[in-house]
Amino acid sequence: MDPTAAVSPESFSLVHQILHADWVVKLVMAGLAMASLWSWTVIIDKTFRFGRLNREANRFEDAVSSGRSLEEVAAEAGERPRHALPRMLQSALREWRDARSKGGAEGAQAAFLIQRIDRMLDTIIARESQEVENGLSILAIVATSSPFIGLFGTVWGIMSAFQSIAIQKNTNLAVVAPAIAEALFATAIGLVAAIPAYIAFNAFSSKAGKYSARLEGFADDLSTAIQRRLAEKV
């Protein structure tokens, strides 16, 4: 058979390259496709989650700065708020009420009260920060490993191309061009999976850091408000 007869523009189409690739290259392509789908699931989820968290934080901070009492704002948030800011406020006020009911909000007891509130707020911030960072490790894994997995598929495909040269004893480019194209397609899929994951990982890491800093700022303001109440009482 003339080696050039089997080669046509359709031989270099994406569907043809996938269907006629070596089984190892097919496995590489399938794995990279699943990794890309996995990363895009995380990207979409994080996009909506960060948007919702920041919108709720904006509304709650506006309510706190509206001039109403902290107790009123905390009660308006409900018994079990999902957002971290109202939970932080309710926890701090709960400690404040408990200390007042026991008559331990003066002197050294007041200092211990501030320490308890600070530790409690730090715990909430740590848990919330960990929750918003969930899934970022997936993006990091896809971003760092996909190019190498795609490169492995490329190397394997090129090895198959050289085997075709040895078997057919024909160095015509038409013999090896389809196999080389299939091999390079594996690298292309690896980059397609890695680039969005890499960009999203950096973007969401920055957003997670800013959100944690926002929680820490609110905790500092809340601690200052409690200290002001203690000073007014004294």
Secondary structure, 3 states (H helix, E strand, C coil): CCCCCCCCHHHHCHHHHHHCCCHHHHHHHHHHHHHHHHHHHHHHHHHHHHHHHHHHHHHHHHHHCCCCCHHHHHHHCCCCCCCHHHHHHHHHHHHHHHHHHCCCCCCHHHHHHHHHHHHHHHHHHHHHHHHHHCCHHHHHHHHHHHHHHHHHHHHHHHHHHHHHHHHHCCCCHHHHHHHHHHHHHHHHHHHHHHHHHHHHHHHHHHHHHHHHHHHHHHHHHHHHHHHHHHHHHC
